[in-house]
Amino acid sequence: MQSCPAFIDGEWREITGVDKTPVYNPSRGDVIAEVPLCTKEHVDLAVESAAAAFPKWRDTPPVERARLFFRYRQLVEENFDKICESVSREHGKTLAEARGSAYRGIENIEYACAAPTLLMGDTLENLARNVDCETVLQPLGVCVGITPFNFPAMVPMWMFPLALVCGNTFVLKPSEKVPLTALLIVDLLHKAGLPKGVLNVVPGGRESVDALLTHPKVKAISFVGSTPVAKHIFETGTRHGKRVQANGGAKNYVVVMPDADVDRTVEALSTAAFGCAGERCMAGSTAITVGKAADNVLPSLVKAARAIKVGPTDVKSQPDMGPVITAQHRDRVLSLVESGEKEGGKIIADGRGVKIKDAPNGFYVAPTIVDLVQDSMTIAREEVFGPVLNVMRADDVDQAIEMANKSSYGNGAAIFTNSGKAAREFKNRVKAGMVGINVGVPATMAMFPFTGWDESFYGDLHIQGKEGVQFYTQQKVVTTRWFGDNVGDVWKK
Ligand code: NAD
């Protein structure tokens, strides 16, 4: 069993005397660690340490803060395989998927390394006679990150590198389902030379989150997870005077036009729906086929889904897809598929009965496609977060956009077409913050904000990119008058 300590004030601390919850290797169903459910007392220690470290860290020149992150990037690269194996082991991603996601995390470190440029303000000389004006970006203080299970390395890296280079200190509360990778990447930052207290980790669940949300010394909260929890975080955090950015769940529509390139669309759709076992907030969870597109793509899509090799990801010969996160989650996915069938859907690829000989206790669902899904069905409305693709039918692009826009979520949407007109209509009118045109998973990279809309996001400033910098800083406007009798005379000469 791997230990799961907290990291407080620059020290690893085993937490005793509290309840614990298991961490699984979902490929096998084995318990690989037990997470201590830290309490308010541990949160207080972590926040106090971060608050004490803030003044010195804030006064560390941005160039020096950025240099530390250049070293960190190097260490992450050197330990890349170890990080990816840890992601794969505790989450169940294939190694290829783990690598892809860890690279997305590294890109956030790279973006953060541009701190000296990102933190520049504006200046206007002679705002009035002998008066200059400038804006400066200053850090907030103690920031908090609360992360979900589905990206154990990437999502924490969406948060702490940028928050820290901006001059804040940080407390991370990783998902209790996958806390081990977070410990690894935090340890590397410590090894890169981060001063004690600047970054702390408190493993735990609801109690530690609620203590963070209400702590008077916490200034800002970044959250990624499901919609009901995102809403709770936003409401509680803002009620306690904190800045909050809270990413929620999703239900992403992929419109397939009759003129779409069949092979490329099938490949992209299959990856969007079944990649990472569908456990991505940008997964393509509903295909809307327009007119003849259903006949064009569905036969090959079903074939592609059935060909996906499912199995344990902790082996040399890698499968195409791994397990879902827990037995409980697998059962929820299966019951949603069941409800789809009962409410009138037709299962055209059925992954429910999959048996993995080498890993009989793992949490598996194979790729599943539910055709003839209607708006009113439970599976159409709820986020499934598993390798399940719904198929809905539309007569034209207008109807397809209308169907997609009924969703209460607004994370991502994509269209596959060769028609510029259809693509342009879709881009303009679809109600989602991240849009793909012939791209199945239009998840944004570090330099662009991760722009969920509606119930996929609560807050104003999104995670990543320039909005991320704005979130982790506050602007100060400084107006300066320069006294002196002959000020300005030099210009007259
Ligand atoms: P979750 O909401 O269950 O948990 C996320 C975090 O919140 C965890 O750290 C957990 O400990 C904490 N938490 C859970 N319940 C809580 C409660 N009642 N009070 C306080 N804290 C609580 O999410 P998950 O199952 O870990 O992750 C999957 C979800 O995350 C999906 O809905 C997925 O769409 C979403 N997600 C969204 C994005 C995005 O950017 N929009 C990215 C990744 C995942």
Boltz pocket constraint, residues with backbone or C-beta under 6 A from the ligand:
constraints:
  - pocket:
      binder: B
      contacts: [[A, 146], [A, 147], [A, 148], [A, 149], [A, 150], [A, 173], [A, 174], [A, 175], [A, 176], [A, 204], [A, 205], [A, 206], [A, 209], [A, 210], [A, 224], [A, 225], [A, 226], [A, 227], [A, 229], [A, 230], [A, 232], [A, 247], [A, 248], [A, 249], [A, 250], [A, 280], [A, 281], [A, 383], [A, 385], [A, 411], [A, 450], [A, 452], [A, 456]]
      max_distance: 6.0
